[in-house]
Structures are given as structure tokens and as C-alpha cells.
């Protein structure tokens, strides 16, 4: 994926195609696809999400983050388009065309536009990868999974987290010959709590 986008972005960079033109083409085919309501609502939600990212990318011309989110969303959108069309074509044909609600020509036109819109998404990705590189992003690291796993979440130096109870710290202090301050504090409290007693010689003792 990274090599294809990197090589394609160099070709797309030679073609002077603005981000507004790509966004308008995406919007146009999204509208033509939904002339007939044969796709589920999740398809329209995905298209609206990508259009919102296009607007964000046009508003923030120096920020590479909306372009990176748009690239990932287009890759996900291709998979979702295949699932949506595969699950909805048969049932929608029976519901809309065979029942006489929609003509077969209009239904097949909407299906054709959906297929064309899906095939154009890799082309959009080539231009967006070029735009992403212009904004300082690196396409080669865009789809790379983080390495190291959960081990990177541990503190550096192999140190364990501090025990909040403090039992281990007191045990280590006693093992090293250090007097436990809690026991000294408890002894002082016990000493203060004793009542003076009169001895044989008339003096007071504890």
C-alpha cells in the first residue's frame, strides 16, 4: 500500500488537480449513486463523513491530519462499498424494480454510478497522497502499525510501578536495617497513652 501510494503520488503531482476538484467529483458521484434509495443508511453516513473530511482539509490548508484521516477513510470506504452493494443489490432489486416503484433503467444507472464511485476512490487516494506529502506528511508511515506492543507502555528502565499500599517499601526498609517510622510513631503513641503510677518510694513511674 505504501509503495503504491508513493509511486502514484509522484504521478498525481504532475497533474494539476486541486483538492476542491477532487472533493467536487466525490460529491457528484455520491449524489448520482443515491438517486435511487437502494443502499443502506450506513453508506450515506460514510459518504457524509468523507465529505466532511474534504471540507476540513480545504479549511486547514497546512494541516496534514485531515488528509491522513481521509486516506484511511477511503480505504475503509472501498471495503464498505463492496459489502453494501453485495448485501443490498438483490433485495433492493426485488423491492424497487420488481414491485414497479422504480424503473430498471434508473436502478441500473444508480448501481453503475456506485461502482464508478468505488473505482474512483483509489484515484482520489493518489491525489490525496500527493497533497499529504506537500503538507509534510509521510505516506510510508501512514498505514504502518505501531511496533513494540504493550511493552512500550511500561516505565523506562524496566522499573515496576510503585506499590500504593507501601507494604513492599516497609519490608525492604526493615530488611536493610532501617527502623520503620510507623512503628516508632506507634511506640510514641503507646508511651504517651500510659498513666503514671506511684511507686514504693513515693515517686511516679511509667
ROLO-760001 format. One line per 8 residues: for each residue x, y, z of N, C-alpha, C. Coordinates in nm, 2 decimals, decimal comma. Each point is the difference from the previous one (the first is absolute). Layout:
<atoms>
X Y Z X Y Z X Y Z  ... .
</atoms>
This chain:
<atoms>
0,08 -0,12 0,00 -0,08 0,12 0,00 0,09 0,13 0,00  0,10 0,00 0,08 0,09 0,12 0,01 0,07 0,02 -0,13  0,05 -0,11 -0,06 0,07 0,02 -0,13 -0,09 0,04 -0,11  -0,12 -0,05 0,00 -0,09 0,04 -0,11 -0,04 0,15 0,02  -0,03 0,04 0,12 -0,03 0,14 0,02 0,12 0,10 -0,02  0,12 -0,05 0,03 0,12 0,08 -0,02 0,02 0,02 -0,15  -0,01 -0,10 -0,08 0,03 0,01 -0,14 -0,12 0,07 -0,07  -0,12 -0,02 0,05 -0,11 0,07 -0,06 -0,01 0,14 0,03 .
0,05 0,04 0,12 0,00 0,14 0,03 0,09 0,09 -0,08  0,11 -0,07 -0,05 0,09 0,08 -0,09 -0,06 0,02 -0,13  -0,08 -0,10 -0,05 -0,07 0,02 -0,13 -0,11 0,10 0,02  -0,08 -0,01 0,11 -0,11 0,09 0,02 0,05 0,15 0,03  0,12 0,01 0,05 0,06 0,13 0,02 0,03 0,08 -0,13  0,02 -0,08 -0,11 0,02 0,07 -0,13 -0,13 0,05 -0,06  -0,11 -0,05 0,04 -0,13 0,04 -0,05 -0,05 0,11 0,10  -0,03 0,11 -0,05 -0,04 0,12 0,08 -0,15 -0,02 0,02 .
-0,03 -0,07 0,11 -0,14 -0,02 0,04 -0,02 0,04 0,15  -0,08 0,10 0,02 -0,01 0,06 0,13 -0,09 -0,09 0,09  0,01 0,02 0,13 -0,08 -0,07 0,10 -0,14 0,03 -0,02  -0,04 0,12 -0,04 -0,14 0,03 -0,02 -0,06 -0,08 -0,11  0,08 -0,02 -0,11 -0,05 -0,08 -0,11 -0,02 -0,14 0,04  0,09 -0,06 0,08 -0,02 -0,14 0,04 -0,12 -0,01 0,10  -0,02 0,10 0,08 -0,12 0,00 0,09 -0,13 0,01 -0,07  0,00 0,09 -0,11 -0,12 0,01 -0,08 -0,03 -0,13 -0,08 .
0,10 -0,06 -0,05 -0,03 -0,13 -0,07 -0,05 -0,11 0,10  0,06 0,00 0,12 -0,05 -0,09 0,10 -0,15 0,03 0,03  -0,03 0,12 0,02 -0,14 0,04 0,03 -0,09 -0,03 -0,11  0,04 0,02 -0,13 -0,09 -0,02 -0,11 -0,03 -0,15 -0,01  0,09 -0,09 0,01 -0,03 -0,14 -0,02 -0,07 -0,05 0,13  0,02 0,06 0,11 -0,08 -0,04 0,12 -0,15 0,03 -0,02  -0,03 0,12 -0,07 -0,14 0,03 -0,02 -0,06 -0,09 -0,11  0,08 -0,02 -0,11 -0,05 -0,09 -0,10 -0,02 -0,14 0,04 .
0,08 -0,05 0,10 -0,02 -0,13 0,05 -0,13 -0,02 0,07  -0,05 0,11 0,07 -0,11 -0,01 0,09 -0,13 0,06 -0,07  0,00 0,00 -0,13 -0,12 0,04 -0,07 -0,12 -0,09 0,04  0,04 -0,13 0,00 -0,10 -0,10 0,05 0,05 -0,05 0,14  -0,10 0,00 0,09 0,04 -0,04 0,14 0,00 -0,15 0,01  0,11 -0,06 -0,05 0,02 -0,15 0,00 0,11 -0,04 0,09  0,08 0,10 0,06 0,11 -0,04 0,09 -0,04 0,04 0,14  0,05 -0,07 0,10 -0,03 0,03 0,14 0,04 0,13 0,05 .
-0,05 0,04 0,11 0,04 0,14 0,06 0,15 0,01 0,03  0,06 -0,11 0,03 0,14 0,00 0,04 0,08 0,05 -0,12  -0,04 -0,03 -0,12 0,07 0,05 -0,12 0,00 0,15 0,00  -0,12 0,06 0,02 -0,01 0,14 -0,01 0,08 0,07 0,12  0,00 -0,07 0,11 0,08 0,05 0,12 0,15 0,00 -0,04  0,05 -0,10 -0,06 0,14 -0,01 -0,04 0,04 0,11 -0,10  -0,09 0,02 -0,10 0,02 0,11 -0,10 0,00 0,13 0,07  -0,09 0,03 0,09 -0,01 0,13 0,07 0,13 0,02 0,09 .
0,05 -0,11 0,06 0,12 0,01 0,07 0,12 0,04 -0,08  0,02 -0,06 -0,12 0,11 0,03 -0,09 -0,02 0,15 -0,05  -0,12 0,04 -0,03 -0,02 0,14 -0,05 0,04 0,10 0,11  -0,04 -0,04 0,13 0,04 0,09 0,11 0,15 0,01 0,01  0,07 -0,11 -0,02 0,15 0,00 0,00 0,06 0,09 -0,11  -0,07 -0,01 -0,12 0,04 0,08 -0,11 -0,01 0,15 0,03  -0,11 0,04 0,07 -0,02 0,14 0,04 0,11 0,04 0,10  0,03 -0,09 0,09 0,10 0,03 0,11 0,13 0,02 -0,07 .
0,04 -0,09 -0,10 0,13 0,01 -0,06 0,01 0,13 -0,08  -0,12 0,05 -0,06 0,01 0,13 -0,08 0,01 0,11 0,10  -0,06 -0,01 0,12 0,00 0,11 0,09 0,14 0,02 0,07  0,06 -0,11 0,03 0,13 0,00 0,06 0,10 -0,04 -0,11  0,06 0,09 -0,07 0,08 -0,03 -0,11 0,14 -0,04 0,03  0,04 0,02 0,12 0,14 -0,04 0,04 0,00 -0,13 0,09  -0,12 -0,04 0,05 -0,01 -0,11 0,10 0,00 -0,13 -0,08  0,09 -0,10 0,02 -0,01 -0,13 -0,06 -0,09 -0,09 0,06 .
-0,06 0,03 0,12 -0,08 -0,10 0,07 -0,13 -0,03 -0,08  -0,08 0,10 -0,05 -0,12 -0,04 -0,07 0,03 -0,08 -0,13  0,11 0,02 -0,06 0,03 -0,07 -0,12 0,03 -0,15 0,03  0,08 -0,02 0,12 0,03 -0,13 0,04 -0,13 -0,08 0,04  -0,09 0,07 0,07 -0,13 -0,07 0,03 -0,08 -0,03 -0,12  0,01 0,09 -0,10 -0,08 -0,02 -0,12 0,06 -0,12 -0,08  0,13 -0,02 0,00 0,06 -0,11 -0,07 -0,04 -0,13 0,07  0,00 -0,01 0,13 -0,04 -0,12 0,07 -0,15 -0,02 -0,02 .
-0,08 0,10 0,00 -0,15 -0,01 -0,02 -0,03 -0,05 -0,14  0,08 0,04 -0,10 -0,03 -0,05 -0,14 0,04 -0,15 -0,01  0,11 -0,04 0,06 0,03 -0,14 0,00 -0,11 -0,08 0,07  -0,05 0,04 0,11 -0,11 -0,06 0,07 -0,13 0,00 -0,08  -0,02 0,12 -0,07 -0,12 0,01 -0,08 -0,01 -0,09 -0,12  0,12 -0,04 -0,06 0,00 -0,10 -0,10 -0,06 -0,13 0,05  0,05 -0,04 0,11 -0,05 -0,13 0,06 -0,14 0,01 0,03  -0,05 0,11 0,06 -0,14 0,02 0,03 -0,09 0,00 -0,12 .
0,05 0,06 -0,11 -0,08 0,01 -0,12 -0,02 -0,14 -0,06  0,10 -0,09 0,01 -0,02 -0,14 -0,05 -0,10 -0,07 0,08  0,01 0,02 0,13 -0,10 -0,07 0,09 -0,14 0,05 -0,02  -0,01 0,13 -0,01 -0,14 0,07 -0,02 -0,06 -0,05 -0,12  0,07 0,01 -0,11 -0,06 -0,04 -0,13 -0,03 -0,15 -0,01  0,09 -0,08 0,06 -0,02 -0,14 -0,01 -0,13 -0,04 0,08  -0,02 0,06 0,12 -0,11 -0,03 0,08 -0,13 0,06 -0,04  0,00 0,12 -0,07 -0,12 0,07 -0,03 -0,05 -0,01 -0,14 .
0,08 -0,05 -0,10 -0,04 -0,01 -0,14 -0,13 -0,08 -0,02  0,01 -0,13 0,05 -0,11 -0,09 -0,03 -0,13 0,04 0,07  0,01 0,04 0,13 -0,13 0,03 0,07 -0,05 0,13 -0,05  0,08 0,10 -0,04 -0,05 0,13 -0,05 -0,06 -0,02 -0,14  0,06 -0,09 -0,08 -0,06 -0,02 -0,13 -0,14 -0,06 0,01  -0,02 -0,09 0,09 -0,13 -0,06 0,02 -0,10 0,10 0,05  0,05 0,08 0,10 -0,09 0,10 0,06 -0,03 0,12 -0,09  0,09 0,05 -0,08 -0,02 0,12 -0,07 -0,04 -0,03 -0,15 .
0,07 -0,09 -0,07 -0,02 -0,02 -0,14 -0,12 -0,10 -0,02  0,00 -0,11 0,06 -0,10 -0,10 -0,03 -0,14 0,04 0,06  0,00 0,09 0,10 -0,12 0,05 0,04 -0,06 0,12 -0,08  0,08 0,05 -0,09 -0,04 0,11 -0,08 0,02 0,14 0,06  0,07 0,01 0,11 0,02 0,13 0,06 0,11 0,08 -0,08  0,10 -0,06 -0,06 0,10 0,07 -0,07 0,03 -0,08 -0,13  0,03 0,07 -0,11 0,03 -0,06 -0,12 0,13 -0,07 0,00  0,02 -0,11 -0,08 0,12 -0,07 0,00 0,12 0,08 -0,05 .
-0,03 0,09 -0,09 0,11 0,08 -0,06 0,05 0,10 0,11  -0,08 0,06 0,07 0,04 0,09 0,11 0,08 -0,07 0,11  -0,05 -0,12 0,03 0,06 -0,08 0,10 0,14 -0,04 -0,04  0,02 -0,05 -0,12 0,13 -0,04 -0,05 0,09 0,12 -0,02  -0,05 0,12 -0,03 0,08 0,12 -0,01 0,06 0,03 0,14  -0,08 -0,01 0,10 0,05 0,03 0,14 0,10 -0,11 0,04  -0,02 -0,12 -0,03 0,10 -0,11 0,03 0,13 0,03 -0,08  -0,01 0,04 -0,12 0,12 0,03 -0,08 0,08 0,11 0,06 .
-0,07 0,11 0,04 0,07 0,11 0,07 0,06 -0,04 0,13  -0,06 -0,09 0,07 0,06 -0,05 0,13 0,13 -0,08 -0,03  0,00 -0,08 -0,11 0,12 -0,07 -0,04 0,11 0,09 -0,04  -0,04 0,10 -0,08 0,10 0,10 -0,05 0,06 0,08 0,11  -0,09 0,04 0,10 0,05 0,07 0,12 0,10 -0,08 0,08  -0,03 -0,13 0,01 0,09 -0,08 0,07 0,14 -0,02 -0,07  -0,01 -0,01 -0,13 0,13 -0,01 -0,08 0,08 0,13 0,00  -0,07 0,11 0,02 0,07 0,13 0,00 0,07 0,03 0,13 .
-0,03 -0,07 0,10 0,06 0,02 0,13 0,15 -0,02 0,01  0,05 -0,11 -0,07 0,15 -0,01 0,00 0,06 0,12 -0,08  -0,07 0,06 -0,10 0,06 0,11 -0,07 0,00 0,12 0,09  -0,11 0,02 0,08 0,00 0,11 0,10 0,12 -0,02 0,09  0,03 -0,12 0,04 0,10 -0,02 0,10 0,14 0,04 -0,06  0,02 -0,02 -0,12 0,13 0,04 -0,06 0,02 0,15 0,01  -0,10 0,08 -0,03 0,01 0,14 0,01 0,01 0,05 0,14  -0,07 -0,07 0,09 0,00 0,03 0,14 0,14 -0,03 0,06 .
0,06 -0,11 -0,04 0,13 -0,03 0,05 0,10 0,10 -0,05  -0,01 0,06 -0,12 0,08 0,11 -0,04 -0,02 0,12 0,09  -0,12 0,03 0,03 -0,04 0,11 0,08 0,05 -0,02 0,14  0,00 -0,12 0,05 0,05 -0,03 0,13 0,15 0,02 0,01  0,07 -0,04 -0,11 0,15 0,03 0,00 0,03 0,15 0,00  -0,08 0,08 -0,07 0,02 0,14 -0,01 -0,02 0,06 0,14  -0,08 -0,06 0,08 -0,02 0,06 0,14 0,09 -0,05 0,10  0,10 -0,07 -0,04 0,10 -0,05 0,09 -0,02 -0,14 0,06 .
-0,10 -0,07 -0,05 -0,02 -0,14 0,04 0,08 -0,10 -0,07  0,01 -0,12 0,06 0,08 -0,11 -0,06 -0,10 -0,11 -0,03  -0,02 -0,03 -0,13 -0,10 -0,10 -0,04 0,05 -0,14 0,05  0,13 -0,02 0,00 0,06 -0,13 0,03 -0,03 -0,04 0,14  -0,03 0,09 0,09 -0,03 -0,03 0,14 -0,14 0,01 0,04  -0,09 0,03 -0,10 -0,14 0,03 0,02 -0,07 -0,13 0,04  0,02 -0,11 -0,07 -0,07 -0,13 0,03 0,09 -0,10 0,08  0,11 0,05 0,06 0,09 -0,09 0,07 -0,05 -0,01 0,14 .
-0,02 -0,13 0,05 -0,04 -0,03 0,13 0,11 0,03 0,11  -0,04 0,05 0,11 0,10 0,03 0,11 0,07 -0,13 0,04  0,13 0,01 0,02 0,08 -0,12 0,05 0,02 0,01 0,15  0,03 -0,11 0,06 0,03 -0,01 0,14 -0,11 -0,04 0,08  -0,12 0,02 -0,04 -0,12 -0,06 0,08 -0,01 0,07 0,13  -0,05 -0,08 0,10 -0,03 0,05 0,13 0,13 0,03 0,08  0,11 -0,06 -0,04 0,12 0,02 0,07 0,05 0,14 0,00  -0,04 0,08 -0,10 0,04 0,14 -0,01 -0,08 0,08 0,11 .
-0,10 -0,05 0,05 -0,08 0,07 0,10 0,06 -0,01 0,14  0,10 -0,09 0,02 0,06 -0,01 0,13 0,10 0,11 0,02  0,03 0,04 0,13 0,10 0,10 0,02 0,13 -0,04 -0,05  0,08 0,11 -0,04 0,14 -0,03 -0,05 0,09 -0,05 0,11  0,10 -0,08 -0,05 0,10 -0,05 0,10 -0,05 -0,13 0,06  -0,11 -0,06 -0,04 -0,05 -0,12 0,05 -0,05 0,01 0,15  -0,03 0,12 0,05 -0,05 0,01 0,13 -0,15 -0,02 0,01  -0,04 -0,06 0,11 -0,14 -0,03 0,02 -0,06 0,12 0,05 .
-0,14 0,00 0,00 -0,07 0,11 0,05 0,01 0,00 0,16  -0,01 0,11 0,06 0,01 0,01 0,14 -0,12 -0,06 0,07  0,01 -0,07 0,10 -0,11 -0,06 0,07 -0,06 0,10 0,09  -0,13 0,03 -0,02 -0,07 0,10 0,07 -0,02 -0,03 0,15  0,00 -0,13 0,03 -0,03 -0,04 0,14 0,13 0,03 0,08  0,12 -0,01 -0,05 0,12 0,03 0,07 0,05 -0,12 0,08  -0,06 -0,12 -0,01 0,05 -0,11 0,08 0,13 -0,05 -0,04  0,02 0,00 -0,13 0,13 -0,05 -0,05 0,12 0,10 0,04 .
-0,03 0,13 0,00 0,10 0,10 0,04 0,04 -0,02 0,15  -0,10 -0,02 0,08 0,03 -0,02 0,14 0,08 -0,13 0,03  -0,04 -0,11 -0,08 0,07 -0,12 0,01 0,15 0,01 -0,04  0,02 0,08 -0,11 0,14 0,02 -0,04 0,08 0,09 0,10  -0,07 0,09 0,06 0,07 0,09 0,10 0,04 -0,09 0,12  -0,09 -0,08 0,05 0,03 -0,09 0,11 0,11 -0,10 -0,03  0,00 -0,05 -0,12 0,11 -0,09 -0,04 0,13 0,07 -0,01  0,00 0,12 -0,03 0,13 0,08 -0,01 0,05 0,05 0,14 .
-0,08 -0,03 0,10 0,04 0,05 0,14 -0,05 0,14 0,03  -0,09 0,06 -0,08 -0,05 0,13 0,03 -0,12 -0,01 0,08  -0,01 0,07 0,10 -0,11 0,00 0,10 -0,13 0,05 -0,07  -0,11 -0,07 0,02 -0,13 0,04 -0,06 -0,05 0,12 0,07  -0,02 0,11 -0,07 -0,05 0,12 0,07 -0,14 -0,02 0,05  -0,08 -0,09 -0,06 -0,14 -0,02 0,05 0,00 -0,07 0,14  0,10 -0,10 0,01 0,01 -0,07 0,13 0,05 0,10 0,11  0,09 0,09 -0,04 0,05 0,10 0,10 -0,11 0,09 0,04 .
-0,08 0,04 -0,10 -0,12 0,09 0,03 -0,10 -0,07 0,09  -0,02 -0,13 -0,03 -0,09 -0,08 0,08 0,05 -0,01 0,14  0,13 -0,02 0,02 0,06 -0,02 0,13 -0,01 0,13 0,08  0,02 0,11 -0,07 -0,01 0,13 0,07 -0,15 0,03 0,05  -0,09 -0,05 -0,08 -0,14 0,02 0,04 -0,03 -0,09 0,12  0,06 -0,12 0,00 -0,03 -0,09 0,11 0,07 0,05 0,13  0,11 0,07 -0,02 0,07 0,05 0,12 -0,08 0,12 0,05  -0,05 0,08 -0,09 -0,08 0,11 0,05 -0,13 -0,04 0,06 .
-0,05 -0,12 -0,04 -0,13 -0,04 0,06 0,01 -0,06 0,13  0,12 -0,04 0,05 0,01 -0,06 0,14 -0,02 0,10 0,11  -0,06 -0,04 0,10 -0,03 0,08 0,12 0,11 -0,01 0,10  0,04 0,11 0,07 0,11 -0,01 0,10 -0,05 -0,08 0,12  0,08 -0,08 0,06 -0,03 -0,08 0,11 0,09 0,03 0,12  -0,05 0,00 0,12 0,07 0,04 0,12 0,08 -0,12 0,04  0,13 0,02 0,02 0,09 -0,11 0,05 0,00 -0,01 0,15  0,09 -0,09 0,04 0,01 -0,03 0,15 0,07 0,12 0,06 .
0,09 0,07 -0,06 0,07 0,11 0,06 -0,08 0,13 -0,01  -0,12 0,00 -0,05 -0,08 0,12 -0,01 0,02 0,07 -0,13  0,09 -0,05 -0,09 0,02 0,07 -0,13 -0,10 -0,06 -0,10  0,00 0,07 -0,11 -0,09 -0,05 -0,11 0,08 -0,07 -0,10  -0,05 -0,10 -0,05 0,06 -0,08 -0,11 -0,09 -0,03 -0,11  0,05 -0,06 -0,11 -0,08 -0,03 -0,11 0,00 -0,15 -0,02 .
</atoms>
